[in-house]
Amino acid sequence: MAAQTLPSRSSSGTTRKIGRIVIYALLVILSLVFLIPVYMVLVTSFKSLGEVNLATMWQLPSSLDFSSFGEALNELSPNFANSLVLVVPATVISAVIGSLNGYVLAKWRFPGANIIFPLMLFGMFIPYQAILIPLVQFLSQIKIIFNPANGQWTSLYGSIWGLILVHVVYGIPITTLIFRNYYAEVPNEMIEAGAIDGAGFWRLYWDVVLPISLPGFVVVIIWQFTQIWNEFLFAVTLIVNPASQPITVALQNISGSQIVAWNVQMAGAFLAALPTLLVYILLGRYFIRGLLAGSIKG
């Protein structure tokens, strides 16, 4: 039999190098394709209204015009504050509830746990459109907001508090899933050692589980912040007063009916996306670490 020649080390190294170059080239191409809408938004927002047309849509502006940002900021600033009032408590509350649920489902065994968890996750797959009518009816009947102007109790429908409640409830399944998978990696010996020392449910959570939960909270906060900030359907359906609507609805409202000021609308889109962009830029690396922290068992 003829002796088989093994590939040399240099040839295998060259193959790996070529493969790495191909992978990076594909990643660069896909990144450029993904960034095309961002380019269009920025280029259009820096143009004057007279310069915006289909013939020159890909061209850079002849001069930087910041007036569209001023108009967009003037139109969206009240609704920007509404979005902050909405997203901060909804994100924090859903993260805390998800953390407690994940702690219970991962470290406390009780009858029916294997049934409750799948039923809770089922909420992730319910489309928004399927529950809009019963949701509006429910919020209209829950009158827990006191109006000092007329001395009467008003319903949650049409208020920012009702929208906060909706996002908290809709966020519980995904936050529970993330925290449950994260806490599953926590050694049971830590919980058992605390229990031997006499710590109860809340003491174990506060002193043992919560201090190591930062990666999980970072993942949940980034996820919930982005989802709630960008959500449109619940906001436009449940809040009818334009003064109380979040920024996504206000952005749609400035599109106009006869003449669309594309430069102002693009500037508004960039301003509306800026908070989530900053969150990912500042916390993106912690987001990846948090996802990986609960993805490998053993």
C-alpha positions as CSV (number, residue, x, y, z in Angstrom):
1,M,0.0,0.0,0.0
2,A,1.2,3.5,-0.8
3,A,1.9,5.6,2.1
4,Q,-0.5,8.5,2.6
5,T,0.9,11.9,2.9
6,L,-0.4,14.0,5.7
7,P,-1.0,17.7,5.0
8,S,1.8,19.9,6.2
9,R,1.3,22.2,9.1
10,S,1.9,25.3,6.9
11,S,-0.9,24.3,4.5
12,S,-3.4,23.7,7.3
13,G,-2.5,27.0,8.8
14,T,-3.0,28.7,5.4
15,T,-6.4,27.1,5.1
16,R,-7.5,28.4,8.5
17,K,-6.2,31.8,7.6
18,I,-8.2,31.9,4.3
19,G,-11.3,30.6,6.2
20,R,-10.9,33.4,8.7
21,I,-10.5,36.0,6.0
22,V,-13.7,34.8,4.3
23,I,-15.7,34.8,7.6
24,Y,-14.6,38.4,8.4
25,A,-15.3,39.5,4.8
26,L,-18.9,38.1,5.1
27,L,-19.3,39.8,8.5
28,V,-18.2,43.1,7.1
29,I,-20.6,42.8,4.1
30,L,-23.5,41.8,6.4
31,S,-22.7,44.7,8.7
32,L,-22.8,47.2,5.8
33,V,-26.1,45.8,4.6
34,F,-27.5,46.1,8.1
35,L,-26.2,49.7,8.4
36,I,-27.8,50.9,5.1
37,P,-31.1,52.0,6.9
38,V,-29.0,53.8,9.5
39,Y,-27.1,55.6,6.7
40,M,-30.3,56.7,5.1
41,V,-31.8,58.0,8.3
42,L,-28.7,60.1,9.1
43,V,-28.2,61.4,5.6
44,T,-31.8,62.4,5.2
45,S,-32.0,64.0,8.7
46,F,-29.1,66.3,7.9
47,K,-30.7,67.6,4.7
48,S,-33.1,70.5,4.2
49,L,-36.7,69.8,3.1
50,G,-35.9,71.0,-0.4
51,E,-33.0,68.7,-0.8
52,V,-34.9,65.5,0.1
53,N,-36.0,63.6,-3.0
54,L,-35.7,60.2,-4.6
55,A,-33.1,61.3,-7.1
56,T,-30.5,62.3,-4.4
57,M,-31.6,60.0,-1.6
58,W,-28.2,58.3,-1.5
59,Q,-26.1,61.4,-1.8
60,L,-24.6,63.2,1.2
61,P,-26.1,66.6,2.1
62,S,-24.6,69.6,0.4
63,S,-24.4,71.2,3.8
64,L,-25.3,70.1,7.3
65,D,-28.8,71.3,8.3
66,F,-29.6,70.8,11.9
67,S,-33.1,72.4,11.8
68,S,-34.8,69.1,11.4
69,F,-33.4,67.9,14.7
70,G,-34.7,71.0,16.4
71,E,-38.2,70.6,14.9
72,A,-38.2,66.9,15.8
73,L,-37.0,67.6,19.4
74,N,-39.6,70.3,19.8
75,E,-42.4,67.9,18.7
76,L,-41.2,64.8,20.6
77,S,-39.8,66.2,23.9
78,P,-43.1,65.8,25.9
79,N,-43.6,62.3,24.6
80,F,-39.9,61.5,25.3
81,A,-40.7,62.2,29.0
82,N,-43.7,60.0,28.8
83,S,-41.6,57.1,27.5
84,L,-39.2,57.5,30.4
85,V,-42.0,57.5,32.9
86,L,-43.3,54.3,31.2
87,V,-40.1,52.4,30.6
88,V,-38.2,52.9,33.9
89,P,-40.9,51.5,36.4
90,A,-42.1,48.8,33.9
91,T,-38.5,47.6,33.4
92,V,-37.6,47.6,37.1
93,I,-40.8,46.0,38.3
94,S,-40.8,43.2,35.7
95,A,-37.1,42.5,36.4
96,V,-37.7,42.2,40.1
97,I,-40.7,39.9,39.7
98,G,-38.8,37.8,37.1
99,S,-35.9,37.5,39.5
100,L,-38.2,36.3,42.3
101,N,-40.0,33.9,40.0
102,G,-36.7,32.5,38.7
103,Y,-35.4,32.1,42.2
104,V,-38.5,30.1,43.3
105,L,-38.6,27.9,40.1
106,A,-34.9,27.2,40.1
107,K,-34.2,26.6,43.8
108,W,-37.5,25.8,45.6
109,R,-39.3,22.5,44.8
110,F,-43.0,22.5,45.3
111,P,-46.0,20.6,43.8
112,G,-47.0,21.9,40.4
113,A,-43.7,23.7,39.6
114,N,-43.3,21.7,36.4
115,I,-46.8,22.9,35.3
116,I,-46.6,26.5,36.4
117,F,-43.4,27.2,34.6
118,P,-44.6,26.1,31.1
119,L,-47.9,27.9,31.6
120,M,-46.0,31.0,32.5
121,L,-43.8,30.7,29.4
122,F,-46.9,30.3,27.2
123,G,-47.5,34.0,27.8
124,M,-44.5,34.7,25.6
125,F,-46.3,33.3,22.5
126,I,-49.6,35.1,22.9
127,P,-49.7,37.8,20.1
128,Y,-50.6,41.3,21.1
129,Q,-53.5,41.5,18.7
130,A,-55.3,38.5,20.2
131,I,-55.8,40.2,23.6
132,L,-56.4,43.8,22.7
133,I,-60.2,43.8,23.1
134,P,-60.3,42.0,26.4
135,L,-57.4,44.0,27.6
136,V,-59.2,47.3,26.9
137,Q,-62.3,46.0,28.6
138,F,-60.3,44.9,31.6
139,L,-58.4,48.2,32.0
140,S,-61.7,50.2,31.5
141,Q,-63.2,48.3,34.5
142,I,-60.3,48.7,36.9
143,K,-60.8,52.0,38.6
144,I,-57.9,52.6,41.0
145,I,-56.6,56.0,40.0
146,F,-58.0,58.9,42.0
147,N,-58.6,62.2,40.2
148,P,-58.4,65.0,42.7
149,A,-60.0,67.5,40.2
150,N,-63.4,65.8,40.4
151,G,-62.9,63.6,43.5
152,Q,-63.7,60.4,41.5
153,W,-61.8,57.2,40.7
154,T,-60.9,56.7,37.1
155,S,-59.9,53.5,35.2
156,L,-56.5,52.5,34.1
157,Y,-57.5,52.7,30.5
158,G,-56.0,55.8,28.8
159,S,-53.4,56.3,31.5
160,I,-49.7,55.7,31.5
161,W,-50.1,53.5,34.6
162,G,-52.3,51.1,32.7
163,L,-49.7,50.8,30.1
164,I,-47.0,50.2,32.7
165,L,-49.1,47.3,34.1
166,V,-49.5,45.8,30.7
167,H,-45.8,45.8,30.0
168,V,-45.0,44.4,33.4
169,V,-47.4,41.5,33.0
170,Y,-46.3,40.8,29.4
171,G,-42.6,41.0,30.5
172,I,-42.9,38.5,33.3
173,P,-42.6,35.3,31.1
174,I,-39.3,36.3,29.5
175,T,-37.8,37.8,32.6
176,T,-38.7,34.6,34.5
177,L,-37.2,32.4,31.9
178,I,-33.9,34.4,31.9
179,F,-33.6,34.4,35.6
180,R,-34.6,30.8,36.0
181,N,-31.9,29.7,33.6
182,Y,-29.4,31.9,35.3
183,Y,-30.2,30.7,38.9
184,A,-30.1,27.1,37.7
185,E,-26.3,27.5,37.5
186,V,-26.0,28.7,41.1
187,P,-24.7,25.8,43.2
188,N,-27.4,24.3,45.5
189,E,-24.7,24.1,48.2
190,M,-24.8,27.9,48.6
191,I,-28.6,27.8,49.3
192,E,-28.2,24.9,51.6
193,A,-25.4,26.5,53.6
194,G,-27.6,29.6,54.1
195,A,-30.5,27.5,55.1
196,I,-28.4,25.6,57.7
197,D,-27.4,29.0,59.1
198,G,-31.0,29.7,59.7
199,A,-31.8,31.9,56.8
200,G,-35.3,31.8,55.4
201,F,-36.8,32.4,52.0
202,W,-36.3,36.2,51.9
203,R,-33.0,36.2,53.7
204,L,-31.5,33.6,51.3
205,Y,-32.7,35.7,48.3
206,W,-31.4,39.0,49.7
207,D,-28.0,37.8,51.1
208,V,-27.1,34.9,48.7
209,V,-29.0,35.1,45.4
210,L,-29.4,38.8,44.8
211,P,-25.6,39.8,45.2
212,I,-24.7,37.4,42.3
213,S,-27.7,38.4,40.1
214,L,-26.1,41.4,38.4
215,P,-25.4,39.7,35.0
216,G,-29.0,38.5,34.9
217,F,-30.4,41.9,35.8
218,V,-28.3,43.5,33.1
219,V,-29.7,41.1,30.4
220,V,-33.3,41.6,31.6
221,I,-33.0,45.4,31.9
222,I,-31.6,45.8,28.4
223,W,-34.2,43.4,26.9
224,Q,-37.1,45.0,28.7
225,F,-36.0,48.5,28.1
226,T,-35.6,48.0,24.4
227,Q,-38.9,46.1,24.0
228,I,-41.0,48.6,26.0
229,W,-39.3,51.7,24.5
230,N,-39.9,50.5,20.9
231,E,-43.4,49.1,21.4
232,F,-46.2,50.8,19.4
233,L,-49.4,48.7,19.4
234,F,-50.3,48.8,23.1
235,A,-49.3,52.5,23.3
236,V,-51.5,53.6,20.4
237,T,-54.4,51.4,21.5
238,L,-54.5,52.0,25.3
239,I,-53.6,55.7,25.4
240,V,-55.9,58.0,23.4
241,N,-54.7,61.3,24.8
242,P,-51.8,62.6,22.6
243,A,-50.3,64.4,25.6
244,S,-49.8,61.0,27.4
245,Q,-48.6,58.9,24.5
246,P,-45.0,57.6,24.4
247,I,-42.5,58.7,21.8
248,T,-43.2,55.8,19.3
249,V,-46.8,57.0,18.8
250,A,-45.7,60.7,18.6
251,L,-43.1,59.7,15.9
252,Q,-45.9,58.3,13.8
253,N,-48.0,61.4,14.4
254,I,-45.5,63.8,13.0
255,S,-45.5,62.1,9.6
256,G,-48.2,64.5,8.4
257,S,-51.1,63.9,6.0
258,Q,-50.4,65.9,2.8
259,I,-46.7,66.7,2.8
260,V,-44.3,64.4,4.7
261,A,-41.2,66.2,6.0
262,W,-38.9,63.3,5.6
263,N,-35.9,65.1,7.1
264,V,-37.8,65.9,10.3
265,Q,-39.3,62.3,10.5
266,M,-35.8,60.8,10.0
267,A,-34.3,63.1,12.7
268,G,-37.2,62.1,15.0
269,A,-36.5,58.4,14.3
270,F,-32.9,58.8,15.2
271,L,-33.7,60.7,18.4
272,A,-36.3,58.0,19.3
273,A,-33.8,55.3,18.8
274,L,-30.9,57.0,20.6
275,P,-31.7,55.8,24.1
276,T,-31.8,52.2,23.2
277,L,-28.6,52.7,21.1
278,L,-26.9,54.2,24.1
279,V,-28.0,51.4,26.4
280,Y,-26.5,48.8,24.0
281,I,-23.3,50.7,23.6
282,L,-22.8,51.2,27.3
283,L,-24.0,47.8,28.5
284,G,-23.6,45.6,25.4
285,R,-20.6,43.6,26.7
286,Y,-22.4,42.9,29.9
287,F,-25.4,41.7,28.0
288,I,-23.4,39.0,26.2
289,R,-21.7,38.0,29.5
290,G,-25.1,37.7,31.2
291,L,-26.5,35.6,28.4
292,L,-23.5,33.3,28.5
293,A,-23.6,33.0,32.3
294,G,-26.8,31.0,32.2
295,S,-26.2,29.1,28.9
296,I,-23.6,26.5,30.0
297,K,-24.3,24.0,32.7
298,G,-21.7,22.0,34.5
